[in-house]
Amino acid sequence: MRKYLFALILVGILASESSPSTAQSSTTPENAVENSTAPSDQAERLRELINSANKKISKGEYQAARLDLNQAIELSPQNAPLFALRGIAYTGLERHERGIQDFNQAIKIDPKNIIFYNLRGEAYLKIQQYQLAVVDYDQAVQLSPKSSQVYINRAVAYQALNNTDKALIDFNQAVMLSPQDPEVYNSRGKFYASIFSASKSQSGGALPFFYNPIDDIKNKAFKDYDMAVKLNPKAAIYYYNRGNLHIEIMKSYTISSFRSFDRGSEKNFAVNDLKIAAKLFLEADDERNYKIVIQTISDLQ
């Protein structure tokens, strides 16, 4: 949701320039200025509330943001981005059904805004209403058929429905649309890695010696992670995901003298990737994920 959140914040700021009493959702500065008929003090108050809510949402202060947006909506009850922003605050509070109500209202006011469908689709995913999420992402695809992100979103929903065929089609479409975007490869790599993990679980435990029925899937996952790292070598999460795949492979081996050697190799690859991830998380001041990676490395020792 992060990508859409920042876009939505921009839309909300632009919309704050319009009339508090009669404003319609606007996605261009020109329309926002043209629609401005409110007294300057009310318009300024609306801007203050939106800016305050945006900052609080970015800090994870969702309850405080919700209170700001309650006041903003009273001033501008037909401003679709305000409802969507409050929906984000509700979902941040894990009140997903209430957030969906606000996304519904945003869509009612502005039914052609792709951001709102993506936000509601993500909320549906959170409450495991996967088919409803697919419906929203279908609409998003219709509105923006050249956006790789909407295909990734729908692929995730299909994957949750165990429809791996359709999920893969959408992941492939995302890669085709944005071949220089590392996130499309990371997303598809996670998909392949999840298939590997699921196959290992369904086999009843570790894979037997000389037998790995999904070697091709594993290799495809690595190929995608490698491409993501190549396109953005500063993204810690790509190394972390690749390191975890090495760990999954290591766990899949049965005990034998040959597999003991293989496990050692996979462990070394995993530790190398995780150390890079830890360094990059630390450089990004992401203490939470840094601690997670350090603990994972410790568990491997």
LOVOLO-247804 format. One line per 10 residues: their letters; for each residue x, y negated, z of C-alpha. Coordinates in nm, 2 decimals. Last residue first. Layout:
# LOVOLO-247804
A	X,Y,Z  ... .
END
This chain:
# LOVOLO-247804
QLDSITQIVI	2.48,2.03,1.36  2.16,2.02,1.16  1.95,1.89,1.45  2.20,1.60,1.49  2.16,1.50,1.12  1.78,1.50,1.17  1.81,1.29,1.48  2.03,1.04,1.29  1.77,1.02,1.02  1.48,0.95,1.26 .
KYNREDDAEL	1.69,0.69,1.44  1.76,0.51,1.12  1.39,0.53,1.03  1.29,0.34,1.34  1.59,0.10,1.33  1.51,-0.04,0.99  1.75,-0.33,1.00  1.81,-0.30,0.63  2.18,-0.23,0.69  2.08,0.04,0.94 .
FLKAAIKLDN	1.85,0.20,0.69  2.13,0.20,0.43  2.38,0.37,0.67  2.12,0.63,0.78  2.04,0.71,0.42  2.41,0.75,0.33  2.45,0.98,0.63  2.14,1.17,0.53  2.27,1.23,0.18  2.61,1.37,0.30 .
VAFNKESGRD	2.43,1.58,0.57  2.20,1.74,0.32  2.48,1.82,0.07  2.69,1.98,0.35  2.39,2.18,0.47  2.32,2.30,0.12  2.68,2.43,0.10  2.66,2.60,0.43  2.33,2.76,0.35  2.49,2.90,0.03 .
FSRFSSITYS	2.78,3.05,0.22  2.54,3.22,0.46  2.33,3.32,0.16  2.62,3.54,0.03  2.69,3.70,0.37  2.33,3.76,0.42  2.04,3.61,0.62  1.75,3.50,0.41  1.76,3.17,0.24  1.46,2.93,0.25 .
KMIEIHLNGR	1.59,2.72,0.54  1.88,2.60,0.33  1.64,2.51,0.05  1.43,2.30,0.28  1.74,2.13,0.42  1.85,2.04,0.06  1.51,1.90,0.00  1.54,1.69,0.31  1.87,1.54,0.18  1.70,1.44,-0.14 .
NYYYIAAKPN	1.42,1.27,0.05  1.66,1.09,0.27  1.88,0.98,-0.02  1.57,0.84,-0.19  1.45,0.67,0.13  1.77,0.48,0.17  1.72,0.27,-0.14  2.06,0.11,-0.22  2.15,0.33,-0.52  1.85,0.21,-0.72 .
LKVAMDYDKF	1.84,0.34,-1.07  2.09,0.62,-1.01  1.93,0.71,-0.68  1.59,0.74,-0.85  1.75,0.95,-1.13  1.91,1.19,-0.88  1.57,1.22,-0.70  1.40,1.31,-1.02  1.67,1.57,-1.12  1.66,1.71,-0.77 .
AKNKIDDIPN	1.28,1.77,-0.79  1.32,1.92,-1.14  1.58,2.16,-1.00  1.35,2.28,-0.72  1.06,2.33,-0.97  1.29,2.53,-1.20  1.40,2.75,-0.91  1.04,2.83,-0.83  1.04,3.21,-0.82  1.36,3.24,-0.60 .
YFFPLAGGSQ	1.47,3.59,-0.57  1.83,3.71,-0.54  1.79,3.75,-0.16  1.44,3.72,-0.03  1.27,3.38,0.03  1.23,3.28,0.39  0.88,3.29,0.53  0.55,3.43,0.43  0.57,3.37,0.06  0.30,3.11,0.10 .
SKSASFISAY	0.53,2.90,0.31  0.81,2.90,0.06  0.57,2.82,-0.22  0.43,2.52,-0.02  0.79,2.39,0.03  0.87,2.42,-0.34  0.54,2.26,-0.44  0.61,1.97,-0.19  0.96,1.92,-0.35  0.80,1.89,-0.70 .
FKGRSNYVEP	0.56,1.62,-0.57  0.84,1.44,-0.38  1.04,1.43,-0.70  0.74,1.29,-0.88  0.72,1.00,-0.63  1.10,0.94,-0.64  1.09,0.94,-1.01  0.81,0.68,-1.03  0.99,0.48,-0.75  1.31,0.44,-0.95 .
DQPSLMVAQN	1.14,0.22,-1.21  1.33,0.23,-1.54  1.11,0.48,-1.71  0.79,0.28,-1.63  0.51,0.39,-1.85  0.65,0.73,-1.93  0.73,0.79,-1.56  0.38,0.70,-1.46  0.23,0.92,-1.73  0.44,1.21,-1.60 .
FDILAKDTNN	0.31,1.15,-1.25  -0.05,1.14,-1.39  -0.01,1.47,-1.58  0.16,1.63,-1.27  -0.14,1.54,-1.05  -0.38,1.68,-1.31  -0.21,2.01,-1.30  -0.15,2.01,-0.93  -0.52,1.99,-0.84  -0.48,2.08,-0.48 .
LAQYAVARNI	-0.73,1.81,-0.38  -0.45,1.63,-0.20  -0.24,1.66,-0.52  -0.52,1.49,-0.71  -0.52,1.20,-0.46  -0.14,1.17,-0.49  -0.17,1.17,-0.87  -0.43,0.90,-0.85  -0.19,0.67,-0.66  0.10,0.75,-0.90 .
YVQSSKPSLQ	-0.13,0.68,-1.20  -0.22,0.34,-1.04  0.14,0.26,-0.98  0.24,0.31,-1.35  0.03,0.02,-1.46  -0.05,0.04,-1.83  -0.41,0.15,-1.80  -0.50,-0.15,-1.57  -0.88,-0.18,-1.54  -0.95,0.17,-1.65 .
VAQDYDVVAL	-0.67,0.31,-1.43  -0.81,0.12,-1.13  -1.15,0.26,-1.20  -1.01,0.61,-1.20  -0.82,0.52,-0.89  -1.15,0.44,-0.71  -1.31,0.77,-0.83  -0.99,0.96,-0.72  -1.02,0.81,-0.37  -1.38,0.92,-0.36 .
QYQQIKLYAE	-1.26,1.28,-0.44  -1.00,1.26,-0.17  -1.22,1.16,0.12  -0.95,1.27,0.37  -1.00,0.98,0.60  -0.66,0.83,0.51  -0.71,0.91,0.14  -1.03,0.71,0.15  -0.83,0.41,0.28  -0.58,0.45,0.00 .
GRLNYFIINK	-0.87,0.44,-0.25  -1.01,0.13,-0.09  -0.68,-0.05,-0.12  -0.63,0.07,-0.48  -0.99,-0.04,-0.57  -0.93,-0.38,-0.42  -0.60,-0.44,-0.60  -0.75,-0.37,-0.94  -0.97,-0.68,-0.92  -1.25,-0.64,-1.17 .
PDIKIAQNFD	-1.54,-0.61,-0.93  -1.48,-0.94,-0.76  -1.76,-1.02,-0.51  -1.89,-0.66,-0.48  -1.53,-0.54,-0.48  -1.44,-0.76,-0.18  -1.76,-0.64,-0.01  -1.67,-0.28,-0.06  -1.31,-0.35,0.06  -1.46,-0.49,0.38 .
QIGREHRELG	-1.67,-0.18,0.44  -1.37,0.03,0.36  -1.19,-0.14,0.64  -1.46,-0.04,0.88  -1.43,0.32,0.77  -1.05,0.30,0.81  -1.04,0.18,1.16  -0.68,0.30,1.20  -0.58,-0.05,1.33  -0.38,-0.11,1.01 .
TYAIGRLAFL	-0.69,0.00,0.83  -0.88,-0.28,1.00  -0.61,-0.54,0.91  -0.60,-0.42,0.55  -0.98,-0.46,0.54  -0.94,-0.81,0.67  -0.71,-0.88,0.38  -0.97,-0.74,0.14  -1.24,-0.95,0.29  -1.03,-1.26,0.26 .
PANQPSLEIA	-0.94,-1.16,-0.10  -1.31,-1.17,-0.19  -1.38,-1.53,-0.09  -1.76,-1.55,-0.09  -1.79,-1.62,0.29  -1.54,-1.90,0.29  -1.55,-2.08,0.63  -1.70,-1.79,0.82  -1.45,-1.57,0.63  -1.16,-1.77,0.76 .
QNLDLRAAQY	-1.28,-1.74,1.12  -1.30,-1.36,1.09  -0.97,-1.36,0.91  -0.79,-1.52,1.21  -0.95,-1.26,1.44  -0.84,-0.97,1.21  -0.48,-1.11,1.20  -0.47,-1.09,1.58  -0.59,-0.73,1.57  -0.35,-0.64,1.29 .
EGKSIKKNAS	-0.02,-0.76,1.44  0.19,-0.53,1.21  0.44,-0.80,1.15  0.34,-0.84,0.78  -0.02,-0.85,0.90  0.06,-1.13,1.14  0.23,-1.34,0.88  -0.06,-1.30,0.63  -0.32,-1.38,0.90  -0.14,-1.70,0.99 .
NILERLREAQ	-0.11,-1.81,0.63  -0.48,-1.73,0.59  -0.59,-1.92,0.90  -0.37,-2.22,0.81  -0.51,-2.23,0.45  -0.86,-2.22,0.58  -0.79,-2.51,0.82  -0.65,-2.71,0.54  -0.95,-2.66,0.33  -1.18,-2.76,0.62 .
DSPATSNEVA	-0.98,-3.08,0.68  -0.97,-3.17,0.31  -1.35,-3.15,0.28  -1.43,-2.88,0.03  -1.46,-2.92,-0.35  -1.17,-2.71,-0.46  -1.29,-2.50,-0.75  -1.06,-2.66,-1.00  -0.76,-2.60,-0.77  -0.84,-2.23,-0.74 .
NEPTTSSQAT	-0.90,-2.19,-1.11  -0.56,-2.34,-1.20  -0.38,-2.14,-0.93  -0.50,-1.81,-1.08  -0.64,-1.51,-0.92  -0.97,-1.65,-0.80  -1.24,-1.51,-0.57  -1.54,-1.74,-0.55  -1.54,-2.03,-0.30  -1.88,-2.17,-0.19 .
SPSSESALIG	-1.84,-2.27,0.17  -1.47,-2.28,0.22  -1.41,-2.43,-0.13  -1.10,-2.32,-0.31  -0.73,-2.36,-0.21  -0.74,-2.06,0.01  -0.79,-1.85,-0.30  -0.43,-1.90,-0.40  -0.31,-1.78,-0.05  -0.54,-1.48,-0.07 .
VLILAFLYKR	-0.41,-1.39,-0.42  -0.05,-1.41,-0.29  -0.14,-1.19,0.01  -0.30,-0.94,-0.23  0.01,-0.91,-0.43  0.21,-0.86,-0.11  -0.04,-0.59,0.01  -0.04,-0.42,-0.33  0.33,-0.33,-0.31  0.30,-0.23,0.05 .
M	0.00,0.00,0.00 .
END
